[in-house]
Amino acid sequence: MKNKIFHTILFDEYTSVGTRKIMSFKRTSDFNFSINYGNLNENVLKDFGPTDIAVAKVTGLSDITKKHNDNGIEQPKVKVTLQLSDSGIVSVIDAVATFEHQTISDKIRTFFGVNNNKSDEALKEVPFSDESASSDNASQLVSGENNTQTNVTEQIQKKIESIPLNLEVEYLGITPMGFNEKDAAIRRLRTMDETDHRRRAREEVRNNLESFVYNLQDFLSDQIVIKVSTDKQRKELATKSSETSEWLYEEGEDAPIESLLTRLNGLRLLEKPIVYRRDEHTRRPEAVNAIQSAINSTREFVEKIKVNTTVERYHTDEELDKLLNVCNKAEKWLDEKLTEQNKIEPYVDPVLTTAEIERMLREIEREFLIVATKRPPKRKATPSATNDSESTNNVNNTDSDQKSTTTQVVKESPPTHEEL
């Protein structure tokens, strides 16, 4: 007898990559199945190549079926898992045989003719994945069969046993990568990533060096830079920049990243002291104005408090004098530093820096906040007023008691007898 061949579509053109499906076979012996491309257009077949993908052979089912050849065990079901990878390659993952064990009560029901009346299936294919595809006709058929004996089948509880089967897959088209091949591919990808990282890092350093050399031309022609640097310093930096520019477009085209960094750091080392003096020269006047304004405003604040000689004043002279001493100290320090700074040339490192001015300004602000945020003490009630109010209340209470007593006495006096 010739075996019947079944065809089914596993993954169509609209199936998402990464999808898994399970094929169900009702077999009792070893079998095989093939996977290939189907329903292709004739125009596509001309340049498509072989349509066969793989041939899978499931073994070990015959031996397992013999061991479970019992009346209480139904025919096994074989489930084969297939996957469409993210690369669009179909692969067979595993094969499992499932058996349903009946209890003694189920055997008695079977003996008396109570069974599930299930029709034999030569081959049942149930695709199942994230999309959970199912056949409407199959669901209607099962529903119709179960309606006749719903009460009986609901009471039957079966134990399902799963046994893995041997799976041999021969790929005829694109072969999925094995463990060793994947490991080698991962190592190659890591090597490529490291190479790209080094290449990008070198290009970034080279671009920084090129832009630095280009910007040095404008830097050396700036009037403030000329003022805070000597001719020797500018000439040395310009010569170094010119040499680097020529080297960059000759030997530097293929130079390693270490050589590029050495050239860049050398230029920055010559530029750094000039940039420091330029920034200090530009920011110093603003910083001096800020601390002088803080000193003047703090003194005005103290004078307003000292003028107030009323009882409402709650700041002590010691607190105010301490704040004034901090201002006097800062002002004296600032005058001395300004005098020293005016005596030196701009191309010399400054003796009065903006960092020192900001530090002294923070000290003034800290002492100012201590005085400004002090809260006035709570006022206490005077004892004389309290005593007067208490005595007044006592007198009023005494008068009211006497009036009430008099009233009661009058009301309690015996009535007069006019007839006597």
BELRADA-V74110 format. One record per pair of residues at least 6 apart in sequence whose ideal C-beta (glycine too) atoms are under 6 Angstrom apart, sorted by the first residue. I is the first residue (numbers start at 0). J is the second residue. D is the distance in whole Angstrom. If there is no record, write none. Layout:
i=I j=J d=D
i=I j=J d=D
//
This chain:
i=5 j=122 d=5
i=7 j=124 d=5
i=9 j=20 d=6
i=10 j=83 d=5
i=16 j=83 d=6
i=16 j=85 d=5
i=16 j=87 d=6
i=17 j=85 d=5
i=18 j=83 d=5
i=18 j=128 d=5
i=19 j=82 d=5
i=19 j=128 d=5
i=20 j=81 d=5
i=20 j=126 d=4
i=20 j=127 d=6
i=20 j=128 d=5
i=21 j=78 d=5
i=21 j=80 d=5
i=21 j=127 d=5
i=22 j=79 d=5
i=22 j=124 d=5
i=23 j=76 d=6
i=23 j=78 d=5
i=23 j=123 d=5
i=23 j=125 d=5
i=24 j=77 d=4
i=24 j=122 d=6
i=25 j=76 d=6
i=25 j=120 d=5
i=25 j=123 d=6
i=26 j=77 d=6
i=27 j=64 d=5
i=28 j=61 d=5
i=29 j=58 d=5
i=29 j=60 d=5
i=29 j=61 d=5
i=30 j=57 d=6
i=31 j=56 d=4
i=32 j=55 d=6
i=33 j=54 d=5
i=34 j=52 d=4
i=34 j=53 d=5
i=34 j=89 d=6
i=35 j=50 d=5
i=35 j=51 d=5
i=35 j=52 d=5
i=36 j=50 d=4
i=51 j=171 d=4
i=52 j=89 d=6
i=52 j=172 d=5
i=53 j=168 d=6
i=53 j=170 d=5
i=53 j=171 d=6
i=54 j=169 d=5
i=55 j=91 d=5
i=55 j=168 d=5
i=56 j=167 d=4
i=57 j=94 d=5
i=57 j=164 d=5
i=58 j=165 d=4
i=59 j=164 d=5
i=59 j=165 d=4
i=60 j=96 d=6
i=60 j=164 d=6
i=63 j=96 d=6
i=63 j=162 d=6
i=67 j=98 d=5
i=71 j=101 d=4
i=71 j=106 d=6
i=72 j=98 d=5
i=73 j=99 d=5
i=75 j=96 d=5
i=75 j=98 d=5
i=76 j=97 d=5
i=77 j=96 d=5
i=78 j=95 d=5
i=79 j=94 d=5
i=80 j=92 d=4
i=80 j=93 d=5
i=81 j=91 d=6
i=82 j=90 d=5
i=82 j=92 d=6
i=83 j=89 d=6
i=88 j=173 d=6
i=88 j=175 d=6
i=90 j=175 d=5
i=91 j=168 d=5
i=94 j=164 d=4
i=94 j=166 d=5
i=95 j=161 d=5
i=95 j=163 d=6
i=96 j=162 d=5
i=96 j=164 d=6
i=97 j=159 d=6
i=97 j=161 d=5
i=98 j=160 d=5
i=99 j=157 d=4
i=99 j=159 d=6
i=100 j=158 d=4
i=105 j=155 d=5
i=113 j=151 d=6
i=115 j=152 d=6
i=116 j=144 d=6
i=126 j=132 d=5
i=201 j=256 d=4
i=204 j=256 d=5
i=204 j=259 d=5
i=204 j=260 d=6
i=205 j=259 d=5
i=208 j=259 d=6
i=208 j=262 d=6
i=208 j=263 d=5
i=212 j=240 d=5
i=212 j=243 d=6
i=212 j=244 d=5
i=215 j=240 d=5
i=219 j=233 d=5
i=219 j=237 d=6
i=223 j=277 d=5
i=224 j=277 d=6
i=226 j=345 d=5
i=227 j=276 d=4
i=227 j=277 d=5
i=227 j=280 d=5
i=227 j=345 d=5
i=227 j=346 d=5
i=228 j=273 d=5
i=228 j=346 d=5
i=229 j=346 d=5
i=236 j=269 d=5
i=239 j=266 d=6
i=243 j=262 d=5
i=279 j=349 d=5
i=280 j=345 d=6
i=282 j=353 d=5
i=286 j=353 d=5
i=286 j=356 d=4
i=290 j=356 d=6
i=290 j=360 d=5
i=293 j=360 d=6
i=293 j=363 d=5
i=294 j=326 d=5
i=294 j=330 d=5
i=297 j=326 d=5
i=297 j=367 d=5
i=301 j=319 d=5
i=301 j=322 d=6
i=301 j=323 d=6
i=304 j=314 d=5
i=313 j=375 d=5
i=318 j=370 d=6
i=322 j=366 d=5
i=322 j=370 d=5
i=325 j=363 d=6
i=325 j=366 d=5
i=329 j=359 d=5
i=329 j=363 d=6
i=336 j=351 d=4
i=339 j=350 d=5
i=340 j=350 d=5
i=340 j=351 d=4
//
